[in-house]
């Protein structure tokens, strides 16, 4: 860590001192702080411009590995309000959008010395990306599975789950496997994704990168309303309404959105019912001082699908499937590594079967309150601050384990778990931005102070009640007895971060940053009879003091051709995440680093944009779950790869786009002696849920007819993945395709409606059956992808 700090500190500290000494100097070629950096800009009426978004939050999830200290809690890293899209004309890959997931310097995705992607609301609407998981998977090399114990978690660049930070309007509420919830995209303005180690920007955990959800925010100008509704062949439906613009009060703008979705699953008796209501007010006190406030309430009610059992292909009566899973498998949950290896399959009779108990239920209620100000102190100095409060209650009441039991013919061993969260988080993020001139070179400096405090209380069933049912037509029964213990976690977090961009020449810039963080963790545990536990090291407390950073450059080699490079670091707990830590496991932070370089291209007519990124990431002192019961040291994870993305509009009406990621991820020095005394070695194996190849491609054409019609197709290919670190079971590669067509009815066909769009989609056109995800804590079951479905939708704007 000190060696990493040394690489970044000299540049940053030099820029820090010079930046403050020159704070009143002109910032040649750089926008004023209020222009480039304000999170919520309430523009003067004479110059209408979009106002800054500050987002809601994505929430809860719970890691389902059955380990000591299993309860989920959340980590408190803070971040400033999210920025709006750039006012410049859009580019095919949204490279001109100012994001905060990539930097606090007010840089666009193109200007950032890292791979940053933006999935904007137009893309979300055009491609029918209904959930945040759908939206993230549109980015280069991202996969996701919506595992019920940890909805909306992802894999990218060889890392998964808690090694990818999830942010809500730049605020981190905790490990994604514990706080992620099913989430509709209707209230979002965009999804921003930063690849690779990035703890400088979002704190501990960001080894694989960060995903930031940005809610819709007020705009200055006439009031615009929009509404939508849709139905699909799973008998699900969605509906929503939004409105925003300037009020009759001079300087006061608003945004309001309300969405409801009843997402029915393709698995029997499963659904997610999602409600989201969000609103924000921006008020311009003076041209240099603006304030804002936002609130959001979210609710989800779910009956989750926990997975389909893996079965021996040679078991009596089993009807094997082809193309879902392959390889050899033993029943890990019941037999560990000592069982007989059999060819593995998924029984064709179980593709829609749920093994959850009849009285299962899961859900969450979440409330966000946020507010802040932006003060342009001078033309070169800006101060902004955000204060926030977050309250969440989550629960799970399910049968979770579905493991084929070879002790009898066609049996499935089941095991229950119930869990409740109560989380409350408060925090503040304050940024000081200084534009200056250093020896004739433009410089921008940002200092960020963030502090947060949260309490995370968990009530967890300790009985793990179990039974056995038949593989076909299981008698699902009821949950049964429950006996809870309480685990209380308190976390205080303070950080100080500096970022700087020095334009050495008009085409070459140095960009660096460093983050100092102090994290104080305290946990207590109570037995089911409410007695404070003092065994196994409880209660305990632990401080963490990671130092992370980035050093990079951008070089405009030629018009439209920018070369970039960076060295960046991240830190996260060696075992699982910070809220599963128990006193008997290593209470340490692991470190990761990346070397990354690439090229970002933009044609002169702005109709073609492309990016190429090459990276090498290493994460040291890694521990991994062993069937969700114990943790074992895995030494290192080493990942190398290349990512390519491109989009072009070669002729009017035609759009072509595509992206691909080739990744090689391996365990290094992963050997140990298991509980049975047997030597195990997974060195050279690939971590679970990491495909070697992911490709997205699409095309659309818009016919220039009186009623404009657009047709399009999307194709997605995901390579082989493994559901466990021994790599015995392969989740087979798959390719799926979606097609769609919509017609835009111009104003006049419906009274006062500016535009009406009617859309028809077919998803998974070829009805490909495939395994979407595998949880290494639930080694004997996989999450299947949805079969073919149809959707009819209508949207209106007036």
N, C-alpha and C positions, 0 to 999 in steps of 0.2 A: 504494500500500500504506500509506503514512504517513497519507494522508487517511482511509483506512478505519480505521486504528488509532485515530485521534483521535476517531472517533465512538463507539468502545466504551470506550476507556481511562478517561475521567473517571468514568463510572458504576462500572466495575469496581474501580478503585483506591480510590474512596471507600468502596465496600462492603467492600473488603478490609480497610482500616484499621479501619472501624467494627465489622466482623464479629469481628475478633480481640479488640478492646478489650471487646466485649460477649459473649465466648464463654461466660461462665458465666450469662448471663441466660437467662430462660425463653424457649422458642420457642413462642409462643402460636399454636395452630391448626396447628402443623407437627409431623409425626411425628419421633420421635427418630431420630438417624442410623442406628442399627442397623435400624430398621424400614423406612425409605424407601430407604436407600442400600446396604445390605449386599448384595454380590454373591452370597454363599453364606451363608444364614442357617440354622444348625442349631438348630432351635427346641427349647425345653425340652419334655420329654415331656408335662407336663400340658397344654400348649397346642400340639397338633400344627398345623403349618402348612407349606406347601410350602417346600422349600429352594432356595436360589439356584442357578441354572444357571451353568455355566461351560463354554463350548462347545468343540467340536472345530474343525477347520478345513477349509475348502474349499480346494482346491488348484489344481493346476497347469494352465497352459494356455500356449500359446506363440503369440505373434503371428506370423502367417505372411507378413507383408510382407517381400519380399526386399530389404532395405536394408542399408546399411553399419551394422555394429554390431548386426545383427539378433538375436543371441542374447538370450534372455530372462533377466532376472534379477528380483530382487524388491525391493520397497522395504520399509522397516521402520518402519512407524508402529505405535505401540502403543496399547493401550486396556485398560481395566480389565475384570474379569470381568463377564459379562452378568447382568442382574437377572432375577428371576422375574416371572411375571405377578402383577398385583395380587390381593390376597386378596378384594377386593370381588366381588360378583356380576358376571358378565360382562355387557357391553353388546353390542349387535348388531355394532358395528364394532371391538370390543376397545379402545375409547378409554380404558378405565380401567386398562390394562396399563402398568406401570412399565417403561420401556425406557431403555437407555443409548445407543442409536443416535441418539436425539434430544437427550439432555442427560445430564450426570453429576449433576444436582441431585436425582435421585430423582423426577422428574416423570412423570406418566402421559402417554400420547400426547395426550390431550385438553388437558392443562395446558401443553404445549410450544408455543411461538409459531412453529410450522412444521407442515408436512404430514408426519405420521408415521403409518405403517400397520403393523398387526400381523396376520400370517397365523398363527393358532395351530394347535396339533396337532389339535384337533377339526375345524377347517376342512380341514386337510390330509387327514385321514382320511375325512371325509364326502364331499369332492369328488374324492377319488382323485388327489391331486396327488403323483405318484410321485417326481418329481425336483425339485431346487431351482429349475430353470428354470420348471417348471410352477407352483410356488408363487409365485415372483416375478411371473409374468404374471397372477396373480389380483389384483394390486394395481392401483391406478388408473394407466392410461397406460403401463404397462411392457410392452415387447416383448423377445423374446430368440430366439436362433436356434441355439445350441449349435454354432457353427462349430467344426470339429475342431481347428484351431490355437489356438483360444481358447474352450473350452467354458464354458458358463454365464456369458456376458457379456450385458449388457442395454442397452436404450435407454430413456431416460425424460427428459422435459422438454427434448428436443432434443439430448441428449448421449448418447454411446455409449462402451462399452468402458472404457478406462482413465480416462475422465472420471467414472466411477462407482466408488467404493471398495467392495470386497468385504471383509467382516470375518468372522472366525470367533471367536465368543464375545468380540467387541469387539476382536480383535487383527487388525491388517492385516499380511499377509505379503508384499505386493508388488502390482504392477499386475495387474489381474484378467485381462488378455489373456495373461499369462504364468504365472499361478499357479492359475487356475481349472481345475477338473477336473469330469468327470461325477460327480454326487453324488445319492444317494438321500436321501429325506426321513425315513426310518424312525427314525433316531437323533436327530431334531431335536424340540425342544419348540416352536419357533416360528421364523418369519422376520420380522425387523423391517426396515422400509424408511423412510429419511428422504429427502425430496425437496429438490433444490436445493443450491446451494453450501454446504458444511458442513465445511470444513477445520478449523474450531475443534474438532471432535469426532474426526475420523479422519485429519487430516493432509493432505498434498498429494494432489491428484487428485480430490477430491470436488466437482467442478463440477456434475455432474448429481445427486449425492446419494450415499447409501451404503446397502448391503444387508448386514444382519448375520444370520448363522446362529447360532442358540442351541441347544446340545445339551440333551438331557434331563438332569435333575439329581436328586439324592436328595430324598426327602420324609420327613418324620417321621410315624410311625404304622405300622399293620400292613403287612406285606409284600404287595405286589400284583404279580402276574405277568401278562404279556400275550404273545401270539404271533400271527403272521399268516402266510398263504401266499396266492399268487395265480398264475394262468396267464392268458396272453392269446393272441389269434389269430395273433400273429407268432411263436408258439412260445417266448415269453419267460416267465420265472417269477421270483418273489420269495419270500423266506421270512425271518422274523426272530423274535427272542425278546428280551424285556426283563423286568427285575425290579428292584424298588426298595422301600425302606422302612427301618424301624429294626431294628438288630441286637440281639443279646442283651447287647452292651456298652452301658451307659447313655451316651447322648449321641452314639453313632456311627450314622450313617445311610449308606445306600449306593444306588447306581444302576448297573445293568449292562445294556448293549444289544449285540446282535450281529445283523447283517443281511447277507444275500447276495442279489444281484439279477443275473439274466442277461437283460439287455435286448437283445432281437434287433431289428435295424433292418428297415425295410421295403425298403431298398436291398439288393441282393444282397450276400451275404458281408460283412455289417457287424454289429457288436455291441459292447456294453459290459458287462463282467462286473465287478460292484462288490462289494467286501467292506468292512465297517465294524464294528469292535469298539471300544466305548467304555465307560469306567467312571469312577466318582467316589465318593470317601468324604468325608463331612463329619463333623467331630468337635467337640462342644461341650466345651471345656476348663472354662470357667465360663460363667455366664449372660452375661458381658460379653466373652468372648474365645472365638473360634471359628477353627478351622483346617480346611483342605480340601486334597485332592489329586485330580488327574484325569489320565487317560491315554487315548489313542485311537490306533488303528492303522487306516489306510485303504489300500486297494489298488484300482486299476482296471486292467483289461486290455481293450484296445480294438482293433477294426478299424474305422477311421473312414470315413465318407462325406464326401468333400471337395467335392462339388458336381456339379451337372448342367450341361453346356455350353449356353450360349446359341448359337443357330444362326440363320442367315438364313432367314426364312420362305419366301423364293423360291428357296432352294437345291434342286438336283435331288434328288428322292426324299424330301425332308423332309416329315413329316406334322405340320403345325402344331397346336399346342394353343391353346385360348382361355381367358383368365382367369388365366393364370399370370404372364406378362410381356407388355409391349407397348411400343411406341415404336420408335426407330431405334437401330442399334448398329453399331459397327465393331469389329474385333478389336483391342482395346487392347494386349494383351500382345505381339502380333507386329507390329502396325502403328502403335501409339501413337494419335495423333489424326489420322493422315493417311489412314486406310483409307476405303473406300467405305461410306457409310451404307446399311444395309439394314433393312427391317422385321424385327423380332426376334421369336423364339418359342423354345419348348422343344419338341423333337421328341417326339411321343407315344410313340415306340418306345423312349425312353431313361428313362422315369419310374422304373424300378427298376434301372438299370444302374450298376455301379460301374466306375470307370476306374483304381482303385488297383492297384498291383502285387500279385502273388500272395503275396509274402512280407512284406506290410506288417504292421506291428504298432506299437502305441502303448500307453503305460501309465504308472502312477506308483505309488510306495510312499511313504506319509507317516506320520510318527510325531509325536504331540503329547505333551508332558509339561508339566503345569501344577500350580501349587500356590499357596497364599496364606493370608492370615488376615484376620479382621475384629476390631477391638478398639474397643469402645464405651468410650472413656476416661472420659467423663462422660455424663450424660443428653443433653448438647448437642454433644459433640465425639466424632467417630468417625474412626478410621484404618483403612484397608484397603490391602492390597498383594497383588499377583499377580506371580509369577515364572514364566517359561515358556521352553520350548525346543521347537524345531520342526526336523525333519529330513525332507527330501524328495528323491526321485530320480525324474526324469521322462524319458521318451524318446518320440521320434517317428521313424518309419522308413517313409516313405510317398512315393507319387507325389501331388503336391499341385495342380499346375496342370493343368486340363482345358480347353483353349482350342481352339475350332473353327478349323481350318486351311483357309482357302479356296485354298491352293495346289494342292489335289487334291480330288477328289470325296469328300465326306463323311469327312474326316479330322479327327482330334483330336490337337493338339500336347500332349504331356505333359512335365512336368519334376519331378524328384525333389528331396527334401530330407530329411536325417536330422539329428537334434538331440538332445542329452542335457543334462539339468540335474542339478546336485548343489547343493542349497541347505541351509544351516544357519543358523538364526536363534535368538538368545537375547535376552531382554528382561525388563523389570520395569516395572510401572505401580503407582504409589502415590497414593492419594487421601486428602486430609484434608478432612473435612466439619465445618462449624461452624454450628449453629443459634443465632440470637441475636435480641435485641430492640433495634431502633434507633429511639429516640424513639417508642416505642409501636408500631412497625411490625415485623412478623415478617420475618426475614431468614435466608436460607440461602446459605452460601458454600462452594465447593469449589475446592481447589487440587490440581492433578494434575501430578505429575512422572513422565515416562516416558523410558526409555532403552532402546535396542536396538542390537545389532550383528549383522551377518550377512555371510556369504560366499556368493557365488553363482557357481558355475563352470559354463561352457558348453563343450560340444564340438560343433562344427558342421561338417557336410559342406560343402566349398567347390566341389565339381565341378558341381553342378546338372545332373546327367546327364539327357538328354532323348531322346525318340523320338516317333514318330507312329504312332497306331493308328486303326482304323476306328471310326466313330461307333457302328455297330451291331455287336454281338458282338465287342468289342475283344479282341485277343490281349494279355492283361494283362502277361505276362512277369514278370521279376524286377527287383529294384531296380537291380542293377549295381554299378559301382565306387563307392568312397567314400574321401574324403581329408579329414581333419578338422583344423581349427585350434581353438585353445583361447582362450577369453576369460574372464578372471577379474575379477569385480567385488566390491568390498568397500564396504559402506555402514554408516556409524554415524549414529545418529539420537538426538537429545536434544530434548525439548520440555517447556515449562512452560506450563500453561494455568490460567486462572481463570474460574470461572462464578459468577454471583450472581443470586438472585431476591429482590426486595424487594417485599413486599406493602404497597403504599402505602395501600390501603384493603382491606376484606374482599373486594372484588370486582375490584380493579385491581392488577396486578403488573407491575413492570419486570424484565426478564430480559436479562442481557448476559454477554458473555464475550470473552476474548482469548487467543490462543495464540501463543507465541514458539517457533520451531523452528530447530534447527541440524542440517543434513544434510551429511555429508561423503561424497563419492563418489570412488572410485578404481578405474581400470580398466587392465588390462594385456592384451596380445594376443600370441599365439604362432602362428607359421606352422605348417603341417602337419609340417615337419621339426623342430619344437620350438625354433625360434629366436625370441627375443624381438623383436617388431616395434617399430621406432622410426620408421617412416614414418607419414604422415598424422596426426601429432600424438600417437601412442601412445608410451609410456603417458601417462595424464593423470589429473588429479584436479580436483575442483571442489566448492567449498562452496556451499550454498544456505541462506538465512536468511529464510524467509517469515514474515510476521506476518498472521494472519487473525483474524476475530472475528464476533460477532453482537451486535446491539442490537434488542430487541423488547419487546412487551408482550402481556398478555392482559387482557381486560376482560369480566367476566360482566355483560353488559348487562341481562339478565333471567334468571330461573330457567330453566336449561337452554339458554341462548343465550350463547355466548362468542365475542367478536370478538378476533382476534389480528392482529398485524403484525410484520414483522421486516425488517431490513437485514442481510445476511450476505455473507461473502466466502470465496473459495477461491483456491488457487494450485496450478499444476501445470506441468510442463515444456512449453515451446512446441512441441517436436517429439516426437510419440509419447509414450513414457513414460521415466522416469528411467533404465531399464536398456537402452534402445536408443540412448541418447545416445552419439554419437561425437564426437571432438574437432573434426571439420570442420563440424558442424551448430551452430546457435545454442544455446549452453549457458545458456539463460535460463529464467526462470519466467514464465508468463503469469498474468494475474489475471482473476478473474471476480467478479461481484457479483449479488445478487438483491434485488429489492424484492418482498415478498410480503405479502398480506393475505387474510383469510378469516374464515369463520364456522363454528363447531362447535356442533351442536345435539344435545340429548338430551332425550327426552320425560320427563315426571314419573314415568311407570310403567316407564321404562328399556326399553321395547319398540321404540322407534324412535331411531335415531341417524343423523346426516348431517353431512357436511363439505362446504364449498365453499372452494376456494383459487384465487386469482388471482396470477399471478407474471410478472415481467419480469426476464430474466437476460441478462447481456452478458459474453462472454468475449473478451478482447482478445489481440492478437499471436499469432494462431493459425497454426500450420503444419499442413498436411494431406499425406498420402501421395499421390503421383502414380503410379498403377499399381504401387505397392509398390516403386518403384525410387528415386525422388527425392522431396524434400519442397518444397513451395511455400507461401509466405506467403498466408494467407487473410484477413488483416486482423482481422475480428471475426466472431463468431457471435452473433446476437441472437435470443432466443427469448421469446415471449409466449404465455400460455395460461390456460386455466381447467380446473380439475379438480373433479369432483363425485362424491361417493360417498354411498350411503344404504342402510340395511337396516332392516327392520321385521318384527315378528311380529304382524300385525293380529288374528289369532285363534289359539287354541290349535292347535298342529300345523302352521300355515302360516308359512313364512318366505319373504320376498321381499328381494332385494338387487340392487344394480347400481352401476356406476361408469362414468364417461366422462371422457375428456380430449380437449380440443381444443387443438392446439399449432401455432403458426406459428414455424418456425425458418428463419433465412436467413443466408447468408454476406453480409458487408458488406465492400466494398473488397477483393475477391478477384480481382486481376488480375496477370498475370505474362507473361513471355516464356519459352516452353518451350525444351527442348534443341534443337529444330529451328529455333528462331528465330521461331516463330509466336506472335502475341499471343493469350493466352487470358484470358477473363474469366468468372468464375462468380458475380459479384456478383448477389444476389437469388435464387440457387439454394438449394435445401434440402439440408442435409447428408445423407449416406447413412443408410438404416435409420431415418429419423424419419418416422413416419406423422402425418398431420394430425388423425386421429381414431382413438381406441381406445375400444371399449365392451365391458364385461362385464356380463352380466345373468343372473339365475338365480331359480329358485323351487323350493320343495320342500314336500311335505305329508306329515305323519306321521299315519297312521291309528291311532286309539286302539283297537286290537284286542288280544286276549290275546297274540298274537305281533305286536308293533308292526312295521308295514311303513311305509317311507318311500320315496317316489318323488320324483325331481327332474330338473331340466334346467338346462343351462348354455349360454349363447349368447355367442360372442365375435366381435366385428367389428374388423378392423384395416384402416385406410385405405391409400391408395396410398403407396408408399415408393420410393426410388431406390437403385440399387446403386452409384452413382458421383456425384461432385459436379457433373458436367455435366448431370445429370437427363435424359439422353436415354432411358435404359431405365427403365421403370416396373415395379416389382413390384406387380401389381394388387391392389386391395382384395379382401378375402375375408371371408366369414362362415361360421363353423362352429358346430355344436351337439353337445353331449354329453347323453346321458340315462343315468339310473341308478335302481336300486331295491335296497333292502336290507331284510332282515328281522332283527330282534333277538330271539333266543331267550333267554328268561329262565332264571334258575338252575333246575336240576332236569332239564333235557333232556340235559345231559352231566354226568357225575359231577364234583362240586367246581368246575365252571366257572360263574362268576358271570354271564357274558354271552357269548353266541356271536352273531356277526354274519355273515350270508351276503350277498354283494353281487354284482350283475351290472351291468356298464357297457357302453355303446356309445359310443365316441369318434369324432368326426367323422361323425355320423349320416348326412349326405348324401353322404359320400365326396367332399368338395370337394378338388380338387387346387390347390395354391397355393404360392407362393414365401414361405418363412418368413423368409429372411435373405439378405443380399448383402454380401460382404466387399469393400470398395473396393481391397484389395490383391490380390484375385482377381476382376478386373472382368468376366471372360468366363464366369463360372459363378455359379449361385445354389444355395442350400440349399432343397430342397423340403420342405414339410410332410407329415406322415404321413397316409396315407389312412385309411379307416374301419377300426376294429379293435374287438375284443370282449375283455372281461376278466371272469373269475370269481374271486372272492376270498373268503376266510374269515378271521375274526379271533376271538380268544378272550381272556378276562380272568378271572383267578381269584386 
